[in-house]
């Protein structure tokens, strides 16, 4: 072994008998990345969401099964809603009805024209002041009824929106892109505050690991790490550092790091153990542990 080191290092060859000093010098010149050991890590879903319902009801249909890939906004389940559908139908009919508004418009126009004729006749002294006042009152009254008809039309539209919102609460949609991790209910079950499904976001995946404190000043958010999943046939993956804990655990002299691992095709499942090794800048690697020169 020493013979091999002697041929590999001029500094070693210049020292007699391969002294320990030359050996130490050679080891200092070796890149720090070669001496670093891979760290154990765990691959998890980036987010896990239990999907529930804001209302109490009976499950009518469940559209997905465990393992299905879903998109944000996709319908997952539907609750029975005969009353809500009937309410929406009535509200829609009221909002679309124009008869009352059209009648109010016609009455207002007629009474306004009648008032104009009355004012002209009053100027020619063909009618009394009382007749003119009556025509003016009827015109004002029909104008107020037109305002009320328009306000009622707006109220009907708002009632339709409320009925539509109440009905939409009985359609359960996925809040995120992901995979169905668990299905808790079936058709016919009553649900209130318990979740219906569990959705796991697996693109990207989150890699959690605990690193020794001597790497603290070398690991930065935005940096990268090589990750090897403990899965037969799995290739080395490159992950991005997304979080470096600001608190060091005093007992173990370690800190937590989160990595973001792209998984666009869903090839990697969550829950795998793995090995990770940080890709450190060359200048930092040569500097050695934090606080040394």
ROPA-985732 format. One record per atom (N, C-alpha, C): x, y, z; residue in three letters. Coordinates in steps of 0.2 Angstrom, whole numbers, padded with zeros to 4 digits, always signed. Layout:
XYZAla;...
REM end
This chain:
+0004-0006+0000Unk;+0000+0000+0000Unk;+0004+0006+0000Unk;+0009+0007+0004Unk;+0014+0012+0005Unk;+0018+0013-0002Unk;+0019+0008-0005Unk;+0023+0008-0012Unk;+0018+0011-0017Unk;+0012+0010-0017Unk;+0007+0013-0021Unk;+0006+0020-0020Unk;+0006+0022-0013Unk;+0005+0029-0012Unk;+0012+0033-0014Unk;+0018+0030-0013Unk;+0024+0033-0015Unk;+0024+0035-0022Unk;+0022+0030-0026Unk;+0022+0032-0033Unk;+0017+0037-0035Unk;+0011+0037-0031Unk;+0006+0042-0033Unk;+0007+0049-0031Unk;+0012+0050-0026Unk;+0013+0057-0023Unk;+0020+0059-0023Unk;+0022+0064-0026Unk;+0029+0067-0026Unk;+0031+0068-0019Unk;+0026+0071-0015Unk;+0027+0073-0008Unk;+0029+0067-0004Unk;+0026+0062-0005Unk;+0027+0056-0001Unk;+0034+0053-0003Unk;+0036+0053-0010Unk;+0042+0050-0012Unk;+0048+0054-0010Unk;+0047+0061-0008Unk;+0053+0065-0006Unk;+0054+0064+0001Unk;+0050+0060+0005Unk;+0051+0059+0012Unk;+0054+0052+0013Unk;+0059+0051+0017Unk;+0062+0045+0018Unk;+0057+0040+0021Unk;+0058+0033+0019Unk;+0054+0028+0022Unk;+0047+0029+0022Unk;+0044+0033+0018Unk;+0037+0034+0018Unk;+0034+0036+0025Unk;+0036+0042+0028Unk;+0035+0044+0035Unk;+0027+0045+0035Unk;+0025+0045+0042Unk;+0018+0047+0043Unk;+0016+0054+0041Unk;+0021+0059+0041Unk;+0020+0065+0039Unk;+0018+0066+0032Unk;+0021+0062+0028Unk;+0020+0062+0020Unk;+0013+0059+0019Unk;+0011+0054+0023Unk;+0005+0051+0022Unk;-0001+0056+0024Unk;+0000+0059+0029Unk;-0005+0064+0032Unk;-0006+0069+0026Unk;+0000+0072+0023Unk;-0001+0077+0018Unk;-0005+0075+0012Unk;-0004+0068+0010Unk;-0007+0066+0004Unk;-0015+0065+0006Unk;-0016+0063+0012Unk;-0023+0062+0013Unk;-0027+0069+0013Unk;-0023+0075+0015Unk;-0026+0081+0015Unk;-0027+0084+0008Unk;-0023+0081+0003Unk;-0024+0083-0003Unk;-0030+0080-0007Unk;-0032+0074-0004Unk;-0037+0070-0007Unk;-0044+0075-0007Unk;-0048+0075-0012Unk;-0054+0078-0012Unk;-0059+0076-0006Unk;-0062+0081-0003Unk;-0066+0079+0003Unk;-0072+0074+0001Unk;-0074+0075-0006Unk;-0080+0071-0008Unk;-0078+0064-0008Unk;-0072+0062-0009Unk;-0070+0055-0009Unk;-0070+0052-0002Unk;-0069+0056+0003Unk;-0069+0054+0010Unk;-0076+0054+0013Unk;-0081+0057+0010Unk;-0088+0058+0012Unk;-0092+0051+0012Unk;-0096+0050+0017Unk;-0100+0044+0017Unk;-0107+0045+0015Unk;-0110+0041+0011Unk;-0117+0043+0009Unk;-0121+0043+0016Unk;-0126+0047+0016Unk;-0131+0047+0022Unk;-0137+0044+0020Unk;-0140+0040+0026Unk;-0146+0037+0025Unk;-0152+0042+0024Unk;-0157+0041+0020Unk;-0162+0045+0019Unk;-0169+0042+0018Unk;-0174+0045+0018Unk;-0181+0042+0017Unk;-0185+0046+0012Unk;-0187+0043+0007Unk;-0191+0046+0001Unk;-0199+0046+0003Unk;-0202+0052+0004Unk;-0209+0053+0006Unk;-0213+0057+0000Unk;-0219+0056+0001Unk;-0223+0060-0003Unk;-0222+0068-0001Unk;-0222+0072-0006Unk;-0221+0079-0005Unk;-0227+0082-0001Unk;-0233+0079-0002Unk;-0239+0082+0003Unk;-0244+0076+0003Unk;-0247+0075+0008Unk;-0253+0070+0009Unk;-0259+0074+0012Unk;-0264+0073+0008Unk;-0270+0077+0010Unk;-0276+0072+0011Unk;-0279+0073+0016Unk;-0286+0069+0018Unk;-0291+0073+0015Unk;-0295+0071+0010Unk;-0300+0074+0007Unk;-0307+0073+0010Unk;-0310+0078+0013Unk;-0317+0077+0016Unk;-0322+0081+0013Unk;-0328+0082+0016Unk;-0333+0085+0013Unk;-0336+0090+0018Unk;-0338+0096+0016Unk;-0340+0102+0021Unk;-0347+0101+0023Unk;-0351+0096+0020Unk;-0358+0094+0022Unk;-0359+0087+0024Unk;-0364+0086+0028Unk;-0366+0079+0030Unk;-0370+0076+0024Unk;-0369+0070+0022Unk;-0373+0067+0017Unk;-0371+0059+0016Unk;-0374+0057+0011Unk;-0374+0050+0010Unk;-0370+0049+0003Unk;-0365+0045+0003Unk;-0361+0044-0003Unk;-0365+0041-0009Unk;-0365+0044-0014Unk;-0369+0041-0020Unk;-0364+0037-0025Unk;-0358+0040-0026Unk;-0353+0037-0030Unk;-0346+0039-0028Unk;-0341+0034-0029Unk;-0334+0035-0028Unk;-0331+0034-0035Unk;-0328+0039-0038Unk;-0326+0038-0045Unk;-0319+0035-0045Unk;-0315+0035-0040Unk;-0308+0032-0040Unk;-0307+0027-0035Unk;-0301+0023-0037Unk;-0299+0018-0032Unk;-0292+0019-0030Unk;-0290+0015-0025Unk;-0283+0016-0023Unk;-0278+0015-0028Unk;-0273+0019-0029Unk;-0268+0019-0034Unk;-0269+0023-0040Unk;-0275+0025-0041Unk;-0277+0029-0047Unk;-0273+0036-0046Unk;-0271+0038-0052Unk;-0268+0045-0053Unk;-0273+0050-0054Unk;-0273+0055-0050Unk;-0279+0061-0051Unk;-0276+0067-0052Unk;-0279+0072-0055Unk;-0277+0079-0056Unk;-0281+0083-0052Unk;-0278+0089-0051Unk;-0282+0094-0047Unk;-0288+0096-0050Unk;-0294+0096-0046Unk;-0300+0098-0049Unk;-0304+0092-0051Unk;-0301+0086-0052Unk;-0305+0080-0054Unk;-0310+0078-0049Unk;-0316+0076-0051Unk;-0321+0073-0047Unk;-0319+0066-0044Unk;-0319+0066-0037Unk;-0317+0060-0034Unk;-0323+0056-0031Unk;-0328+0060-0029Unk;-0334+0057-0026Unk;-0340+0061-0027Unk;-0346+0059-0026Unk;-0352+0063-0027Unk;-0357+0060-0021Unk;-0360+0065-0017Unk;-0365+0064-0012Unk;-0372+0065-0015Unk;-0376+0061-0012Unk;-0383+0062-0014Unk;-0386+0069-0013Unk;-0389+0072-0018Unk;-0392+0079-0018Unk;-0398+0080-0021Unk;-0404+0076-0020Unk;-0410+0077-0023Unk;-0413+0084-0021Unk;-0413+0086-0015Unk;-0415+0092-0013Unk;-0412+0098-0016Unk;-0405+0098-0016Unk;-0401+0103-0018Unk;-0402+0104-0026Unk;-0403+0099-0030Unk;-0404+0099-0037Unk;-0411+0102-0038Unk;-0416+0101-0034Unk;-0423+0104-0035Unk;-0422+0111-0033Unk;-0419+0113-0028Unk;-0418+0120-0026Unk;-0415+0124-0032Unk;-0410+0121-0035Unk;-0406+0125-0040Unk;-0411+0125-0046Unk;-0415+0120-0047Unk;-0419+0121-0053Unk;-0424+0126-0052Unk;-0427+0127-0046Unk;-0432+0132-0045Unk;-0429+0139-0045Unk;-0423+0140-0042Unk;-0419+0146-0042Unk;-0417+0148-0049Unk;-0416+0143-0054Unk;-0414+0145-0060Unk;-0420+0147-0064Unk;-0426+0144-0063Unk;-0432+0146-0067Unk;-0434+0153-0065Unk;-0433+0155-0058Unk;-0434+0162-0056Unk;-0429+0167-0059Unk;-0423+0165-0059Unk;-0418+0170-0062Unk;-0419+0171-0070Unk;-0422+0166-0073Unk;-0422+0166-0080Unk;-0429+0169-0082Unk;-0434+0170-0078Unk;-0440+0173-0079Unk;-0440+0180-0080Unk;-0443+0183-0086Unk;-0442+0190-0088Unk;-0449+0193-0088Unk;-0455+0189-0086Unk;-0461+0192-0087Unk;-0463+0198-0082Unk;-0461+0197-0076Unk;-0462+0202-0071Unk;-0458+0208-0073Unk;-0452+0208-0075Unk;-0448+0213-0076Unk;-0451+0217-0083Unk;-0452+0213-0088Unk;-0455+0216-0094Unk;-0462+0220-0093Unk;-0466+0217-0088Unk;-0472+0220-0086Unk;-0471+0227-0083Unk;-0466+0227-0079Unk;-0464+0233-0075Unk;-0461+0238-0080Unk;-0457+0236-0085Unk;-0455+0241-0090Unk;-0460+0244-0094Unk;-0465+0240-0096Unk;-0471+0242-0100Unk;-0475+0247-0096Unk;-0476+0245-0090Unk;-0480+0250-0086Unk;-0477+0257-0085Unk;-0470+0256-0083Unk;-0467+0263-0082Unk;-0467+0267-0088Unk;-0466+0264-0094Unk;-0466+0268-0100Unk;-0473+0271-0102Unk;-0478+0267-0101Unk;-0485+0269-0102Unk;-0486+0275-0097Unk;-0485+0275-0091Unk;-0487+0280-0086Unk;-0482+0286-0087Unk;-0476+0285-0090Unk;-0472+0291-0091Unk;-0475+0295-0097Unk;-0477+0291-0102Unk;-0480+0294-0108Unk;-0487+0298-0106Unk;-0490+0294-0102Unk;-0497+0297-0100Unk;-0495+0304-0096Unk;-0490+0304-0092Unk;-0488+0310-0088Unk;-0487+0316-0093Unk;-0483+0314-0098Unk;-0481+0319-0103Unk;-0487+0322-0106Unk;-0492+0318-0108Unk;-0498+0321-0111Unk;-0502+0325-0106Unk;-0502+0323-0100Unk;-0506+0326-0094Unk;-0503+0333-0093Unk;-0496+0334-0093Unk;-0493+0340-0093Unk;-0494+0345-0098Unk;-0495+0342-0104Unk;-0496+0346-0110Unk;-0504+0349-0110Unk;-0508+0344-0108Unk;-0515+0346-0107Unk;-0516+0351-0102Unk;-0512+0351-0096Unk;-0513+0355-0091Unk;-0511+0362-0093Unk;-0505+0363-0097Unk;-0503+0369-0099Unk;-0508+0372-0104Unk;-0512+0368-0107Unk;-0518+0371-0111Unk;-0524+0372-0107Unk;-0524+0370-0101Unk;-0530+0371-0096Unk;-0535+0367-0098Unk;-0534+0361-0101Unk;-0539+0356-0102Unk;-0540+0351-0096Unk;-0536+0350-0092Unk;-0536+0346-0086Unk;-0535+0350-0080Unk;-0537+0348-0074Unk;-0536+0351-0068Unk;-0529+0349-0065Unk;-0527+0353-0059Unk;-0521+0351-0056Unk;-0521+0344-0053Unk;-0527+0342-0050Unk;-0528+0336-0047Unk;-0527+0330-0052Unk;-0529+0331-0058Unk;-0528+0326-0063Unk;-0521+0325-0065Unk;-0517+0331-0065Unk;-0510+0331-0067Unk;-0506+0327-0061Unk;-0508+0329-0055Unk;-0505+0326-0049Unk;-0506+0318-0049Unk;-0512+0316-0051Unk;-0513+0309-0051Unk;-0509+0306-0056Unk;-0508+0309-0062Unk;-0504+0306-0067Unk;-0497+0305-0065Unk;-0494+0311-0062Unk;-0487+0311-0059Unk;-0486+0305-0054Unk;-0491+0304-0050Unk;-0491+0299-0044Unk;-0490+0292-0048Unk;-0494+0291-0053Unk;-0494+0285-0056Unk;-0488+0283-0059Unk;-0485+0288-0062Unk;-0479+0288-0066Unk;-0473+0286-0061Unk;-0473+0290-0055Unk;-0468+0288-0050Unk;-0469+0281-0047Unk;-0475+0279-0046Unk;-0476+0272-0043Unk;-0474+0267-0048Unk;-0475+0268-0054Unk;-0473+0263-0059Unk;-0465+0263-0060Unk;-0462+0269-0059Unk;-0455+0269-0059Unk;-0452+0265-0053Unk;-0455+0266-0047Unk;-0453+0262-0041Unk;-0454+0254-0042Unk;-0459+0253-0045Unk;-0461+0245-0047Unk;-0455+0242-0051Unk;-0453+0247-0056Unk;-0448+0244-0061Unk;-0441+0243-0057Unk;-0440+0248-0052Unk;-0434+0247-0048Unk;-0434+0240-0044Unk;-0440+0239-0041Unk;-0441+0233-0037Unk;-0440+0227-0041Unk;-0443+0227-0047Unk;-0443+0221-0052Unk;-0436+0220-0054Unk;-0432+0225-0055Unk;-0424+0224-0057Unk;-0421+0221-0050Unk;-0422+0224-0045Unk;-0419+0221-0039Unk;-0421+0214-0037Unk;-0427+0212-0038Unk;-0429+0205-0037Unk;-0426+0201-0042Unk;-0425+0203-0048Unk;-0421+0199-0053Unk;-0414+0198-0051Unk;-0411+0203-0048Unk;-0404+0202-0045Unk;-0404+0197-0040Unk;-0409+0198-0035Unk;-0410+0193-0030Unk;-0411+0186-0032Unk;-0415+0185-0037Unk;-0416+0178-0040Unk;-0409+0175-0043Unk;-0405+0179-0046Unk;-0399+0177-0048Unk;-0394+0175-0043Unk;-0394+0179-0037Unk;-0390+0177-0031Unk;-0392+0171-0028Unk;-0399+0170-0028Unk;-0402+0164-0025Unk;-0400+0158-0029Unk;-0399+0159-0036Unk;-0397+0153-0040Unk;-0390+0152-0039Unk;-0386+0157-0038Unk;-0378+0156-0036Unk;-0378+0152-0029Unk;-0382+0154-0025Unk;-0382+0150-0018Unk;-0384+0143-0019Unk;-0389+0142-0023Unk;-0391+0135-0024Unk;-0386+0131-0027Unk;-0383+0134-0032Unk;-0377+0131-0036Unk;-0371+0129-0031Unk;-0370+0134-0027Unk;-0364+0132-0022Unk;-0366+0127-0018Unk;-0372+0127-0015Unk;-0374+0121-0011Unk;-0374+0114-0014Unk;-0375+0114-0020Unk;-0375+0108-0024Unk;-0368+0106-0025Unk;-0364+0111-0027Unk;-0357+0109-0028Unk;-0353+0107-0022Unk;-0355+0108-0016Unk;-0352+0105-0010Unk;-0353+0098-0010Unk;-0358+0095-0014Unk;-0359+0088-0013Unk;-0355+0084-0019Unk;-0351+0088-0023Unk;-0346+0085-0027Unk;-0339+0086-0025Unk;-0336+0081-0023Unk;-0329+0081-0020Unk;-0324+0081-0025Unk;-0320+0086-0025Unk;-0314+0086-0031Unk;-0307+0086-0027Unk;-0303+0083-0031Unk;-0296+0083-0029Unk;-0293+0090-0028Unk;-0290+0092-0022Unk;-0286+0098-0022Unk;-0279+0098-0025Unk;-0276+0093-0026Unk;-0270+0092-0029Unk;-0269+0087-0034Unk;-0264+0087-0038Unk;-0262+0082-0042Unk;-0258+0077-0038Unk;-0260+0070-0039Unk;-0257+0065-0035Unk;-0259+0058-0036Unk;-0259+0054-0032Unk;-0261+0047-0032Unk;-0265+0045-0026Unk;-0271+0041-0027Unk;-0275+0040-0022Unk;-0271+0035-0017Unk;-0270+0037-0011Unk;-0266+0032-0006Unk;-0271+0028-0002Unk;-0277+0031-0001Unk;-0282+0027+0003Unk;-0289+0029+0001Unk;-0293+0024+0002Unk;-0300+0025+0000Unk;-0304+0023+0007Unk;-0307+0028+0010Unk;-0310+0026+0016Unk;-0318+0025+0016Unk;-0321+0026+0011Unk;-0329+0025+0010Unk;-0331+0022+0004Unk;-0337+0020+0004Unk;-0340+0017-0002Unk;-0347+0020-0003Unk;-0350+0018-0008Unk;-0357+0021-0010Unk;-0362+0018-0004Unk;-0366+0023-0002Unk;-0371+0021+0003Unk;-0369+0023+0010Unk;-0363+0025+0011Unk;-0361+0026+0018Unk;-0362+0034+0020Unk;-0364+0035+0026Unk;-0365+0042+0028Unk;-0358+0045+0030Unk;-0357+0051+0028Unk;-0351+0054+0030Unk;-0352+0061+0033Unk;-0348+0063+0038Unk;-0349+0070+0041Unk;-0342+0073+0042Unk;-0338+0071+0047Unk;-0332+0074+0048Unk;-0326+0070+0046Unk;-0327+0064+0044Unk;-0322+0059+0042Unk;-0320+0060+0035Unk;-0313+0059+0033Unk;-0311+0059+0026Unk;-0314+0054+0022Unk;-0314+0055+0016Unk;-0317+0051+0011Unk;-0311+0047+0007Unk;-0306+0051+0006Unk;-0300+0048+0002Unk;-0294+0052+0005Unk;-0288+0048+0003Unk;-0282+0051+0005Unk;-0278+0052-0002Unk;-0275+0058-0003Unk;-0272+0059-0009Unk;-0264+0061-0008Unk;-0260+0058-0011Unk;-0253+0059-0010Unk;-0250+0062-0016Unk;-0246+0068-0015Unk;-0243+0071-0021Unk;-0236+0068-0021Unk;-0234+0065-0027Unk;-0228+0061-0028Unk;-0224+0064-0033Unk;-0225+0070-0036Unk;-0221+0073-0040Unk;-0221+0081-0039Unk;-0216+0083-0036Unk;-0210+0080-0034Unk;-0211+0076-0027Unk;-0206+0072-0026Unk;-0205+0068-0020Unk;-0201+0072-0015Unk;-0202+0071-0008Unk;-0198+0074-0003Unk;-0193+0069+0000Unk;-0187+0071+0000Unk;-0182+0066+0003Unk;-0179+0070+0010Unk;-0180+0066+0015Unk;-0178+0068+0022Unk;-0172+0065+0024Unk;-0167+0069+0027Unk;-0161+0065+0029Unk;-0158+0070+0035Unk;-0154+0067+0039Unk;-0151+0070+0044Unk;-0143+0070+0043Unk;-0140+0076+0043Unk;-0133+0077+0041Unk;-0129+0079+0047Unk;-0123+0077+0047Unk;-0118+0079+0053Unk;-0117+0087+0052Unk;-0116+0089+0058Unk;-0115+0097+0059Unk;-0109+0099+0055Unk;-0104+0095+0053Unk;-0098+0098+0050Unk;-0100+0099+0043Unk;-0106+0098+0040Unk;-0108+0099+0033Unk;-0113+0105+0033Unk;-0114+0108+0039Unk;-0119+0113+0040Unk;-0118+0119+0035Unk;-0111+0122+0035Unk;-0110+0128+0031Unk;-0108+0126+0024Unk;-0109+0120+0022Unk;-0108+0118+0015Unk;-0114+0116+0011Unk;-0120+0115+0015Unk;-0126+0113+0012Unk;-0130+0119+0012Unk;-0132+0121+0006Unk;-0136+0127+0004Unk;-0143+0125+0001Unk;-0148+0129+0002Unk;-0154+0128-0002Unk;-0153+0130-0009Unk;-0155+0126-0013Unk;-0154+0127-0020Unk;-0148+0122-0023Unk;-0144+0119-0018Unk;-0139+0115-0020Unk;-0142+0108-0022Unk;-0137+0103-0023Unk;-0140+0097-0026Unk;-0137+0091-0022Unk;-0140+0085-0023Unk;-0137+0079-0020Unk;-0139+0073-0024Unk;-0135+0068-0024Unk;-0136+0062-0028Unk;-0140+0057-0023Unk;-0145+0055-0025Unk;-0149+0050-0021Unk;-0150+0043-0025Unk;-0149+0038-0021Unk;-0149+0031-0024Unk;-0155+0028-0020Unk;-0161+0027-0023Unk;-0166+0023-0019Unk;-0165+0016-0018Unk;-0167+0013-0012Unk;-0166+0006-0011Unk;-0172+0002-0014Unk;-0171+0002-0021Unk;-0176-0001-0025Unk;-0173-0005-0031Unk;-0174-0011-0032Unk;-0170-0015-0037Unk;-0171-0011-0044Unk;-0165-0010-0047Unk;-0166-0007-0054Unk;-0166+0000-0054Unk;-0167+0003-0048Unk;-0167+0011-0047Unk;-0160+0014-0049Unk;-0160+0019-0053Unk;-0154+0023-0055Unk;-0153+0028-0050Unk;-0147+0031-0050Unk;-0145+0037-0046Unk;-0149+0043-0049Unk;-0152+0047-0044Unk;-0156+0052-0045Unk;-0153+0059-0042Unk;-0154+0064-0046Unk;-0152+0071-0043Unk;-0158+0075-0040Unk;-0157+0077-0034Unk;-0162+0080-0030Unk;-0159+0087-0028Unk;-0164+0092-0027Unk;-0162+0099-0025Unk;-0163+0100-0018Unk;-0159+0103-0015Unk;-0160+0105-0008Unk;-0165+0110-0007Unk;-0170+0109-0003Unk;-0176+0113-0003Unk;-0177+0116+0004Unk;-0174+0113+0009Unk;-0174+0116+0016Unk;-0168+0113+0020Unk;-0165+0118+0024Unk;-0159+0116+0028Unk;-0162+0119+0035Unk;-0162+0114+0040Unk;-0165+0116+0047Unk;-0160+0121+0050Unk;-0163+0126+0053Unk;-0160+0132+0057Unk;-0158+0130+0064Unk;-0160+0124+0066Unk;-0159+0122+0073Unk;-0155+0115+0072Unk;-0149+0115+0076Unk;-0145+0109+0076Unk;-0147+0105+0082Unk;-0148+0098+0082Unk;-0150+0094+0087Unk;-0143+0093+0092Unk;-0143+0096+0098Unk;-0137+0096+0102Unk;-0135+0089+0104Unk;-0140+0084+0105Unk;-0139+0078+0107Unk;-0135+0074+0102Unk;-0137+0074+0096Unk;-0134+0070+0090Unk;-0129+0074+0086Unk;-0129+0081+0087Unk;-0124+0085+0083Unk;-0126+0085+0076Unk;-0132+0085+0074Unk;-0135+0084+0067Unk;-0140+0089+0066Unk;-0142+0090+0059Unk;-0147+0094+0057Unk;-0151+0091+0052Unk;-0157+0093+0051Unk;-0161+0090+0046Unk;-0161+0094+0039Unk;-0161+0090+0034Unk;-0161+0093+0027Unk;-0167+0090+0023Unk;-0171+0094+0019Unk;-0176+0091+0014Unk;-0173+0092+0007Unk;-0174+0087+0003Unk;-0172+0087-0004Unk;-0179+0087-0008Unk;-0179+0090-0014Unk;-0184+0089-0019Unk;-0182+0085-0024Unk;-0186+0079-0025Unk;-0184+0075-0030Unk;-0189+0074-0036Unk;-0188+0076-0042Unk;-0193+0076-0047Unk;-0195+0069-0049Unk;-0201+0068-0050Unk;-0204+0061-0051Unk;-0209+0062-0056Unk;-0208+0065-0062Unk;-0214+0066-0067Unk;-0218+0060-0069Unk;-0214+0055-0070Unk;-0218+0049-0073Unk;-0220+0044-0067Unk;-0219+0046-0061Unk;-0222+0042-0055Unk;-0218+0035-0054Unk;-0212+0035-0057Unk;-0208+0028-0057Unk;-0206+0027-0050Unk;-0205+0032-0046Unk;-0203+0030-0039Unk;-0209+0031-0034Unk;-0210+0026-0030Unk;-0215+0026-0025Unk;-0213+0030-0019Unk;-0217+0033-0015Unk;-0215+0036-0009Unk;-0215+0030-0003Unk;-0210+0032+0002Unk;-0209+0027+0007Unk;-0203+0023+0006Unk;-0199+0024+0001Unk;-0193+0021+0000Unk;-0187+0023+0005Unk;-0183+0019+0007Unk;-0177+0021+0010Unk;-0172+0022+0004Unk;-0166+0026+0006Unk;-0162+0028+0001Unk;-0155+0030+0004Unk;-0150+0032+0000Unk;-0144+0034+0002Unk;-0143+0041-0002Unk;-0140+0046+0001Unk;-0139+0052-0002Unk;-0132+0055-0001Unk;-0129+0058-0006Unk;-0123+0062-0005Unk;-0123+0068-0008Unk;-0121+0074-0004Unk;-0122+0080-0006Unk;-0116+0082-0012Unk;-0118+0086-0017Unk;-0113+0088-0021Unk;-0111+0095-0019Unk;-0105+0095-0016Unk;-0102+0101-0013Unk;-0098+0105-0018Unk;-0098+0112-0017Unk;-0093+0116-0021Unk;-0086+0114-0020Unk;-0082+0114-0025Unk;-0075+0112-0024Unk;-0071+0116-0019Unk;-0073+0123-0019Unk;-0069+0127-0014Unk;-0071+0125-0007Unk;-0077+0124-0006Unk;-0079+0122+0001Unk;-0077+0115+0003Unk;-0076+0110-0002Unk;-0074+0104-0001Unk;-0067+0104+0001Unk;-0063+0108-0002Unk;-0056+0108+0000Unk;-0055+0112+0007Unk;-0060+0116+0009Unk;-0059+0119+0015Unk;-0060+0115+0021Unk;-0063+0109+0020Unk;-0064+0104+0025Unk;-0070+0106+0029Unk;-0071+0103+0036Unk;-0076+0104+0040Unk;-0077+0112+0042Unk;-0083+0114+0044Unk;-0084+0121+0046Unk;-0080+0123+0051Unk;-0077+0129+0050Unk;-0073+0132+0054Unk;-0065+0131+0054Unk;-0064+0126+0049Unk;-0056+0125+0048Unk;-0054+0128+0041Unk;-0048+0129+0041Unk;-0044+0132+0035Unk;-0040+0127+0031Unk;
REM end
